[in-house]
Each structure stands twice: as structure tokens, then as C-alpha cells.
Amino acid sequence: MNRYSALALLRHGLFRRRWPEALPDREPERGYDAVIVGAGGHGLATAWYLARNHGMTRVAVIDKGWLGGGNVARNTTIVRSNYFHPARRALTDRALHLWEGLSRELNFNVMFSQRGVINLAHSSAQMDDLARRGNAMAVDGVDAELLDRDQLRHRVPLLDTGTDTRFPVVGGMLQRRAGTARHDAVAWGYARAAAALGVHVVQNCEVTGIETRTGEVVGVRTSRGRIGTRRLALAAAAGTGGLAAMAGLRLPLENHLLQADVTEPVKPVLDTVVTHGQVNFYISQTDKGELVLGGDLDGYNTASTRGDPFPVEAMARACQSLFPAFGRLALMRTWGGVVDMSMDGSPILSKTGIGGLYINAGWCYGGFKATPAVGESLAHMIATDRVPSLAAPFALERFASGHLVAEEGHGPRPWLYH
Ligand SMILES: Cc1cc2nc3c(=O)[nH]c(=O)nc-3n(C[C@H](O)[C@H](O)[C@H](O)COP(=O)(O)OP(=O)(O)OC[C@H]3O[C@@H](n4cnc5c(N)ncnc54)[C@H](O)[C@@H]3O)c2cc1C
């Protein structure tokens, strides 16, 4: 009988027996074969693939806060692979394949829901742009469908497809295999599965220094003592720039605040994800019934998660102009996460000039969707010291050589990056 069965519920509920620990609370040991900094989705996934794919289990994931306290549980949960740039498409589509089997693999329901993602177009030029992107995707076997206004009306009945609106919608592109996943379940799913294979998840343990000797990593200093290791991966999102500086590396990253908010819950009214490029807005409905609204950056460098009211106002305005019926809903809460923006809008998934030091950062607005593929690639890098082909375009050296990975040849284009 499963320990979470009805009988177990009765036993624990009525007789106040202690629940078995979901995740052992670990003290850091003096040394590990590999240390991963950051117990977000990326760090935890890396630990799981290290243990599962490479048999490395003397591994610690350490976090200055608590498991899932970072952006992994602050994002708007959109998962998709509809990129124009081949390198971005390949990495996120690998992730999408892994998402499809993830709940089964981890034996934990990450609530991956392939409800589709629709990008709206507001002019024939944008429609051409989407067609170009869709064709590029199709060439690689990634699914994409163009929708005209009538098809949109049918697929998303509450969307205002009138022609006299502020931003008239002319059509869109649908990726059916895309969708959403339950963000904190992803963190817990990876953490539990990795811990079951022997990985230590150490919370409340801040890395305060990186030790190197003759150009090789030998350990980290933490708020709970020194930990020796010869393989160190930084997967600390907004903390990565500061951590890399401890090893003398200056990364091309800036920290910015990104906010999101939810309305009060209502019955199911939106069964897909809709993104609106003109004003940079995206919306989906959670299983609880809340509408999740996302928008643009606050627009200045910060390390604070406390945001301005203006982006929230902009999201509410965009929501109302696209879905007038949602104007009646109350906003329940807003929150923010500090995102690490790279200079070409693409991540850094790379070895460094320091032996045994690996970096995963710069995911800007869009790292959640890539979580399984990041974990798989970074684990491969740590275990073999070789860069897998999916990660090769995201090397740190590109900022010196000029081989940037910029979607459509532009800098970060917000509406493409969620
Ligand atoms: C509002 C918002 C909406 C978003 N929407 C989407 C979306 O819809 N789809 C999508 O794909 N992406 C989205 N993102 C981006 C996505 O959340 C991130 O790219 C991704 O979560 C980053 O990877 P992570 O989960 O490992 O990072 P995090 O969860 O942030 O983990 C990093 C961890 O490192 C720890 N850390 C930092 N410094 C140290 C240190 N010195 N010592 C020890 N630990 C340290 C932190 O405590 C943190 O727990 C969104 C982000 C935000 C903020």
C-alpha cells in the first residue's frame, strides 16, 4: 500500500503519527564529487540527471534559501519550443520531449498540460513573421500552425477579435504541444527523485567564496563551512553573476525585475496560453481557476523582488483590451522575480576557463521551459567535461567571438522570450 493511501491519511490524521520526510534535511558534508549551487529547477534537474544518467550520486545541491524559493516557483509556467533560432529551438524542443515523460520518470505529478500556446499577430507583417518562424519550426519537425481570425475566434471564444479594438488581432500561430507545468511541483519532483538516488539537497547554505588552485576548482566556502569539490556548477539564476565574480569571472549579465499577477479564481474560461506581442502580455488559466498575467520588465537594474505598480497596470490594461470580460475580475496578488538578462537574450550554458567550473545562467524571461534539457546537458558537461551539441552554441566565448544567439537577429525581444 502506498504511504499516501487513504489508510495512511487516516493513520497520520487521526493518530497524529509523524509523516515520513518528503526530503531529508541535510547537513553539508566536507566534500562531494560535484556541487551544484542553486536549488531551483535547473540545479535540481542537473542533480537528477547526474545521478540517473551518469551514476554520480556523491552530489550536493546547495541553496542560500529554501528549495524552490527562486524563479522556479515565481514564473508563469509557460513551456514551448516555438523559437526561430535553430539553437534555441533544438534545446527547448529537447526539453519539450522530456517534459512529456517527466511525471512518469520522476514518479511525481508535475502537471504538465499540453494546452497549446498561441502567439497573436496584429498586422500582416507580423503574420509574415510568424509564418517564417512556423516554417523554420516545421523544417525541424517542430509543430506549428497558423491561425486566421476565424480560427482564433473559434479556439479562444473570449478573445476580442473585433476589428475596431485598440490592437486588432489578425491571426496567430499555435504550437499544440506547448503548454504549462506546475512550477513548484517541478522543483519538488526533481528534488525528491534526486534525493532518492543519494543526492544531498542542502538548504540555507549560502556560497560565499569559490576556491581554485592552479586554474582548477577545489572547493567552495559557504555560510555552513567549506565544501571540497573538483566539479562546481553555478545554476543560481540572478545570483550567478556574483558567484562567478568570486572566481574572477565577469559575466555579461544584468539583473532585472519581472513581475506577474493572478486574478481571483473563476470556472474554466481559457484552455490555452495566449501571448500578445504588441504590448508584451501573456495569459493562461491555472487549474485552480486563477488567470495568470505576465508582462514586461520593470525596466531598471535591481536585486529586489519588490516591483513598481506600472507594469502591473500595463498587464491589466492589456488583459482588458484583449479579453474585455476579464475586466470584471479582481487582481488577487502580484509578485516578482529577479531575472538574469544576457546581452543577446540567450542563456550561457558553458564550461569556463577554470577547470571544473560550469555555468548555467542568463535565462532572461524564459528558463523554466528549458529545465529538463538544461539539467540533462549540464549533467553531461559535469560528468564528462565535454559540451553536448545542444549546449555548444551557448558557450560563454560567443560574447568574445561575436557568434551571438539572438532570436531573429535582434537583441532580447521580450515577446519572444517568455
Ligand atoms: C515573473 C516571471 C515569469 C516567468 N515566466 C516564465 C515562463 O512563463 N516560462 C519560462 O520558461 N520561464 C519563465 N520565467 C523565467 C524562469 O523562471 C527562470 O529562467 C528559471 O526559473 C531560472 O532557473 P532556476 O529555476 O534554476 O532558477 P531559480 O529558481 O531562481 O534558482 C536559483 C537558486 O539559486 C540560489 N542562489 C543564488 N545565489 C546563491 C548563493 N550565493 N548561494 C547559494 N544559493 C544561491 C537562489 O536562492 C535560488 O533558489 C519567468 C520568470 C519570472 C520572474
The ligand as a Tripos MOL2 file, in Angstrom:
@<TRIPOS>MOLECULE
LIG
   53    58     1     0     0
SMALL
NO_CHARGES

@<TRIPOS>ATOM
      1 C1          7.5660   36.5750  -13.2040 C.3       1 LIG1
      2 C2          8.3570   35.5830  -14.0150 C.ar      1 LIG1
      3 C3          7.7380   34.9070  -15.0450 C.ar      1 LIG1
      4 C4          8.4340   33.9530  -15.7980 C.ar      1 LIG1
      5 N1          7.7590   33.2310  -16.7310 N.ar      1 LIG1
      6 C5          8.3910   32.2330  -17.3870 C.ar      1 LIG1
      7 C6          7.6490   31.3880  -18.2640 C.ar      1 LIG1
      8 O1          6.4280   31.5330  -18.4080 O.2       1 LIG1
      9 N2          8.3190   30.4130  -18.9250 N.ar      1 LIG1
     10 C7          9.6650   30.2300  -18.7830 C.ar      1 LIG1
     11 O2         10.2150   29.3520  -19.4550 O.2       1 LIG1
     12 N3         10.3870   30.9780  -17.9060 N.ar      1 LIG1
     13 C8          9.7890   31.9740  -17.2050 C.ar      1 LIG1
     14 N4         10.4900   32.7450  -16.3090 N.ar      1 LIG1
     15 C9         11.9530   32.5240  -16.1470 C.3       1 LIG1
     16 C10        12.2860   31.3080  -15.2710 C.3       1 LIG1
     17 O3         11.5450   31.3540  -14.0750 O.3       1 LIG1
     18 C11        13.7750   31.2740  -14.9690 C.3       1 LIG1
     19 O4         14.5180   31.4410  -16.1570 O.3       1 LIG1
     20 C12        14.1950   29.9460  -14.3410 C.3       1 LIG1
     21 O5         13.3220   29.6210  -13.3000 O.3       1 LIG1
     22 C13        15.6350   30.0630  -13.8140 C.3       1 LIG1
     23 O6         16.1960   28.8070  -13.4260 O.3       1 LIG1
     24 P1         16.0730   28.2060  -11.9470 P.3       1 LIG1
     25 O7         14.7010   27.7000  -11.8050 O.co2     1 LIG1
     26 O8         17.0880   27.2000  -11.6900 O.co2     1 LIG1
     27 O9         16.3710   29.4920  -11.0180 O.3       1 LIG1
     28 P2         15.9410   29.7820   -9.5330 P.3       1 LIG1
     29 O10        14.7080   29.0520   -9.1360 O.co2     1 LIG1
     30 O11        15.9250   31.2700   -9.3790 O.co2     1 LIG1
     31 O12        17.1440   29.1230   -8.6870 O.3       1 LIG1
     32 C14        18.3430   29.7760   -8.3780 C.3       1 LIG1
     33 C15        18.6600   29.4990   -6.9100 C.3       1 LIG1
     34 O13        19.9990   29.9170   -6.6350 O.3       1 LIG1
     35 C16        20.0400   30.2990   -5.2860 C.3       1 LIG1
     36 N5         21.2430   31.1080   -5.0420 N.ar      1 LIG1
     37 C17        21.5360   32.3310   -5.5610 C.ar      1 LIG1
     38 N6         22.7210   32.7660   -5.0760 N.ar      1 LIG1
     39 C18        23.1770   31.7900   -4.2460 C.ar      1 LIG1
     40 C19        24.3510   31.6500   -3.4380 C.ar      1 LIG1
     41 N7         25.3010   32.6100   -3.3670 N.pl3     1 LIG1
     42 N8         24.4980   30.5190   -2.7010 N.ar      1 LIG1
     43 C20        23.5620   29.5360   -2.7330 C.ar      1 LIG1
     44 N9         22.4350   29.6370   -3.4690 N.ar      1 LIG1
     45 C21        22.2510   30.7350   -4.2240 C.ar      1 LIG1
     46 C22        18.7280   31.0560   -5.0880 C.3       1 LIG1
     47 O14        18.3580   31.0990   -3.7100 O.3       1 LIG1
     48 C23        17.7470   30.2600   -5.9510 C.3       1 LIG1
     49 O15        16.9700   29.3300   -5.1950 O.3       1 LIG1
     50 C24         9.8280   33.7180  -15.5390 C.ar      1 LIG1
     51 C25        10.4630   34.4170  -14.5040 C.ar      1 LIG1
     52 C26         9.7390   35.3320  -13.7300 C.ar      1 LIG1
     53 C27        10.4350   36.0450  -12.6060 C.3       1 LIG1
@<TRIPOS>BOND
     1     1     2 1
     2     2     3 ar
     3     2    52 ar
     4     3     4 ar
     5     4     5 ar
     6     4    50 ar
     7     5     6 ar
     8     6     7 ar
     9     6    13 1
    10     7     8 2
    11     7     9 ar
    12     9    10 ar
    13    10    11 2
    14    10    12 ar
    15    12    13 ar
    16    13    14 ar
    17    14    15 1
    18    14    50 ar
    19    15    16 1
    20    16    17 1
    21    16    18 1
    22    18    19 1
    23    18    20 1
    24    20    21 1
    25    20    22 1
    26    22    23 1
    27    23    24 1
    28    24    25 2
    29    24    26 1
    30    24    27 1
    31    27    28 1
    32    28    29 2
    33    28    30 1
    34    28    31 1
    35    31    32 1
    36    32    33 1
    37    33    34 1
    38    33    48 1
    39    34    35 1
    40    35    36 1
    41    35    46 1
    42    36    37 ar
    43    36    45 ar
    44    37    38 ar
    45    38    39 ar
    46    39    40 ar
    47    39    45 ar
    48    40    41 1
    49    40    42 ar
    50    42    43 ar
    51    43    44 ar
    52    44    45 ar
    53    46    47 1
    54    46    48 1
    55    48    49 1
    56    50    51 ar
    57    51    52 ar
    58    52    53 1
@<TRIPOS>SUBSTRUCTURE
     1 LIG1         1 GROUP 0 **** ****
